[in-house]
Amino acid sequence: MKKGSKAAEPDTNGIPSDTPRGDARRKYDPEQTKRNILDVATQEFSAMGLTGARVDAIAERTNTTKRMLYYYFGSKEGLYQAVLEKVYGDIRALEQDLHVSELDPVEGMRALVEFTFDYHDRQRDFVRLVTIENIHGAKYVEQVKTFKGRNVTVIHTIEDLLARGIAAGQFRSDIDPIDLHLLISSLCFHRVGNRHTFGTAFGRDPSHPRLRARHRAMIVDAVLRFVRKDG
């Protein structure tokens, strides 16, 4: 955005002044527009990184304008932060939808690990965005006010599983929930995030569909063996 330029203000109908007219007044939905922008921006930032991503390309693919994107998100960096907030919010919300607190501790832990594996396996944009933000030293995500609060939910979920498993005599009592989250995330993240270098080194792509079921079972088994009281 050029210095001194001003984002388009909404008119009396809530439509940014540079939005195409005609049917726009009847069809314009600002929340849906923002969702569409975030979806496309997720793809653009995950593919090109913050530096390489182009706001013009996002605007073109969402049939909006650069001025409209700046009106909603303030800047390219603001849009990138909104994307990070969304992708982390998505995984945390889906974890809560598992309702593992209603399951036996062992089955709840299994369900959580399977979900984490599946999410990383399918949501490659999420894996790339996490990698990109780590390259930036978490500079942008640390400015997202909801970030820590949203992510603590998975720790509470693991705390509850561990406490119930300990009470039932199923789980060890010396496991830190954040350490366990690190273990689960590491196993699921590595096979996707490092698949190119791993494949080049060993001639085997760990994310290949042929290996998926075997790796899924292996990671679930590894975590359950770690947490179980009998090993």
C-alpha positions as CSV (number, residue, x, y, z in Angstrom):
1,M,0.0,0.0,0.0
2,K,1.5,3.3,-1.0
3,K,2.3,5.8,1.6
4,G,-0.5,8.3,2.1
5,S,-3.1,6.1,0.3
6,K,-6.4,5.4,2.0
7,A,-8.4,2.3,1.9
8,A,-11.8,2.5,0.4
9,E,-14.5,3.4,3.0
10,P,-17.8,1.5,3.0
11,D,-20.8,3.5,1.7
12,T,-24.1,3.7,3.5
13,N,-24.9,0.2,2.5
14,G,-21.7,-1.2,4.0
15,I,-20.1,-1.8,0.6
16,P,-16.6,-0.5,0.1
17,S,-16.7,2.4,-2.4
18,D,-14.6,0.6,-5.0
19,T,-16.8,-2.5,-5.1
20,P,-18.4,-3.2,-8.5
21,R,-22.0,-2.0,-8.5
22,G,-25.0,-3.6,-10.2
23,D,-25.9,-6.8,-8.4
24,A,-23.2,-6.1,-5.7
25,R,-25.7,-4.3,-3.6
26,R,-28.0,-7.3,-3.4
27,K,-25.3,-10.0,-3.1
28,Y,-22.5,-8.4,-1.2
29,D,-21.8,-10.2,2.1
30,P,-18.8,-8.7,3.9
31,E,-18.3,-11.8,6.2
32,Q,-18.3,-14.2,3.2
33,T,-15.9,-11.9,1.4
34,K,-13.5,-11.9,4.3
35,R,-13.7,-15.7,4.5
36,N,-13.0,-16.0,0.7
37,I,-10.0,-13.6,1.1
38,L,-8.6,-15.6,4.0
39,D,-9.0,-18.9,2.1
40,V,-7.1,-17.6,-1.0
41,A,-4.6,-15.8,1.2
42,T,-3.9,-19.0,3.0
43,Q,-2.9,-20.7,-0.3
44,E,-0.9,-17.7,-1.5
45,F,1.1,-17.2,1.8
46,S,1.7,-21.0,2.2
47,A,3.0,-21.2,-1.4
48,M,5.0,-18.0,-1.6
49,G,5.8,-17.0,2.0
50,L,5.1,-13.5,3.4
51,T,7.7,-11.8,1.2
52,G,6.8,-13.5,-2.0
53,A,3.0,-13.4,-1.7
54,R,1.3,-10.8,-3.8
55,V,-1.8,-8.9,-2.5
56,D,-2.7,-8.2,-6.2
57,A,-2.9,-11.9,-6.9
58,I,-5.1,-12.5,-3.8
59,A,-7.4,-9.7,-4.9
60,E,-7.7,-11.0,-8.4
61,R,-8.5,-14.5,-7.3
62,T,-11.2,-13.3,-4.9
63,N,-12.7,-10.9,-7.4
64,T,-12.1,-8.0,-5.1
65,T,-9.5,-5.2,-5.0
66,K,-6.3,-4.4,-3.2
67,R,-8.0,-1.4,-1.5
68,M,-10.7,-3.7,-0.2
69,L,-8.2,-6.1,1.3
70,Y,-6.4,-3.2,3.0
71,Y,-9.8,-1.9,4.3
72,Y,-10.5,-5.3,6.0
73,F,-7.0,-6.2,7.1
74,G,-5.0,-3.0,7.2
75,S,-1.9,-4.3,5.4
76,K,-0.2,-7.3,3.8
77,E,1.2,-8.2,7.2
78,G,-2.2,-7.8,8.8
79,L,-3.7,-10.2,6.3
80,Y,-0.9,-12.7,7.0
81,Q,-1.6,-12.5,10.7
82,A,-5.3,-13.0,10.1
83,V,-4.4,-16.2,8.1
84,L,-2.2,-17.5,11.0
85,E,-5.0,-16.8,13.4
86,K,-7.5,-18.7,11.2
87,V,-5.3,-21.8,10.6
88,Y,-4.4,-22.2,14.2
89,G,-8.0,-21.5,15.2
90,D,-9.3,-24.2,12.8
91,I,-7.2,-27.0,14.2
92,R,-7.9,-26.1,17.8
93,A,-11.7,-25.9,17.1
94,L,-11.7,-29.3,15.4
95,E,-9.8,-30.8,18.3
96,Q,-12.6,-29.7,20.6
97,D,-15.1,-31.3,18.3
98,L,-13.6,-34.7,19.0
99,H,-15.1,-34.6,22.6
100,V,-12.3,-36.8,23.8
101,S,-13.4,-36.1,27.4
102,E,-16.3,-38.4,26.8
103,L,-14.1,-41.3,25.8
104,D,-12.1,-43.8,27.8
105,P,-8.6,-42.2,28.3
106,V,-6.8,-44.6,26.0
107,E,-9.4,-44.3,23.3
108,G,-9.4,-40.5,23.8
109,M,-5.7,-40.3,23.4
110,R,-5.9,-42.5,20.3
111,A,-8.5,-40.3,18.8
112,L,-6.4,-37.2,19.4
113,V,-3.3,-38.6,17.9
114,E,-5.2,-40.0,14.9
115,F,-6.8,-36.6,14.3
116,T,-3.5,-34.8,14.6
117,F,-1.9,-37.2,12.1
118,D,-4.8,-36.8,9.6
119,Y,-4.9,-33.0,9.9
120,H,-1.2,-32.6,9.2
121,D,-1.4,-35.1,6.4
122,R,-4.3,-33.3,4.6
123,Q,-3.7,-29.7,5.5
124,R,-0.4,-29.1,3.8
125,D,-0.9,-25.3,3.8
126,F,-1.0,-25.4,7.6
127,V,2.3,-27.2,7.8
128,R,3.9,-24.8,5.4
129,L,2.6,-21.7,7.2
130,V,3.9,-23.0,10.5
131,T,7.3,-23.5,8.9
132,I,7.3,-20.1,7.4
133,E,6.3,-18.4,10.6
134,N,9.1,-20.2,12.4
135,I,11.5,-18.8,9.8
136,H,10.3,-15.4,10.9
137,G,10.9,-16.3,14.6
138,A,7.1,-16.1,15.4
139,K,7.4,-12.4,14.8
140,Y,3.9,-12.0,13.4
141,V,1.9,-14.7,15.3
142,E,3.1,-13.4,18.7
143,Q,1.2,-10.2,17.8
144,V,-2.1,-12.1,17.4
145,K,-3.9,-11.4,20.7
146,T,-5.9,-14.7,20.6
147,F,-3.0,-16.9,19.8
148,K,-1.9,-18.2,23.2
149,G,-5.5,-18.5,24.5
150,R,-6.6,-20.6,21.6
151,N,-3.6,-22.9,21.7
152,V,-3.9,-23.6,25.4
153,T,-7.1,-25.6,24.8
154,V,-5.1,-28.6,23.4
155,I,-3.0,-28.6,26.6
156,H,-6.1,-28.7,28.7
157,T,-7.4,-31.6,26.6
158,I,-4.2,-33.5,27.2
159,E,-4.2,-32.6,30.9
160,D,-7.7,-34.0,31.2
161,L,-6.8,-37.2,29.3
162,L,-3.7,-37.8,31.4
163,A,-5.5,-37.1,34.7
164,R,-8.3,-39.5,33.9
165,G,-5.8,-42.1,32.7
166,I,-3.7,-41.8,35.9
167,A,-6.9,-42.1,38.0
168,A,-7.8,-45.3,36.1
169,G,-4.4,-46.8,36.5
170,Q,-3.8,-46.7,32.7
171,F,-1.2,-43.8,32.3
172,R,2.1,-42.9,33.9
173,S,2.0,-40.0,36.3
174,D,5.2,-38.3,35.3
175,I,4.3,-36.9,31.9
176,D,4.1,-33.2,31.3
177,P,1.2,-32.3,29.0
178,I,3.1,-29.7,26.9
179,D,5.9,-32.3,26.4
180,L,3.4,-34.8,25.2
181,H,1.8,-32.3,22.8
182,L,5.3,-31.6,21.5
183,L,5.9,-35.3,20.9
184,I,2.6,-35.8,19.1
185,S,3.0,-32.7,17.0
186,S,6.6,-33.6,16.1
187,L,5.8,-37.0,14.9
188,C,2.9,-35.8,12.8
189,F,4.6,-32.6,11.5
190,H,8.0,-34.1,10.5
191,R,6.8,-36.6,7.9
192,V,5.0,-33.8,6.0
193,G,7.1,-30.7,6.7
194,N,10.4,-32.5,5.9
195,R,9.2,-34.9,3.3
196,H,11.3,-33.4,0.5
197,T,14.6,-33.6,2.2
198,F,13.8,-36.9,3.8
199,G,12.7,-38.3,0.4
200,T,15.9,-37.1,-1.3
201,A,18.1,-38.6,1.4
202,F,16.4,-42.0,1.6
203,G,14.5,-42.3,-1.7
204,R,11.2,-42.6,0.2
205,D,8.5,-39.9,0.5
206,P,7.1,-40.4,4.0
207,S,3.9,-38.6,2.9
208,H,3.2,-41.1,0.1
209,P,-0.3,-42.6,0.3
210,R,1.2,-46.1,0.3
211,L,2.9,-45.4,3.6
212,R,0.2,-43.4,5.2
213,A,-1.7,-46.2,7.1
214,R,1.6,-47.7,8.3
215,H,2.9,-44.4,9.7
216,R,-0.5,-43.5,11.2
217,A,-0.5,-46.8,13.1
218,M,3.2,-46.5,14.1
219,I,2.7,-43.0,15.6
220,V,-0.4,-43.9,17.5
221,D,1.3,-47.0,18.9
222,A,4.4,-44.9,19.9
223,V,2.4,-42.4,21.8
224,L,0.2,-45.0,23.5
225,R,3.3,-47.0,24.5
226,F,4.8,-43.8,25.9
227,V,1.8,-42.8,28.1
228,R,0.8,-46.2,29.3
229,K,1.7,-47.2,32.8
230,D,2.8,-50.6,31.8
231,G,4.9,-49.2,28.9
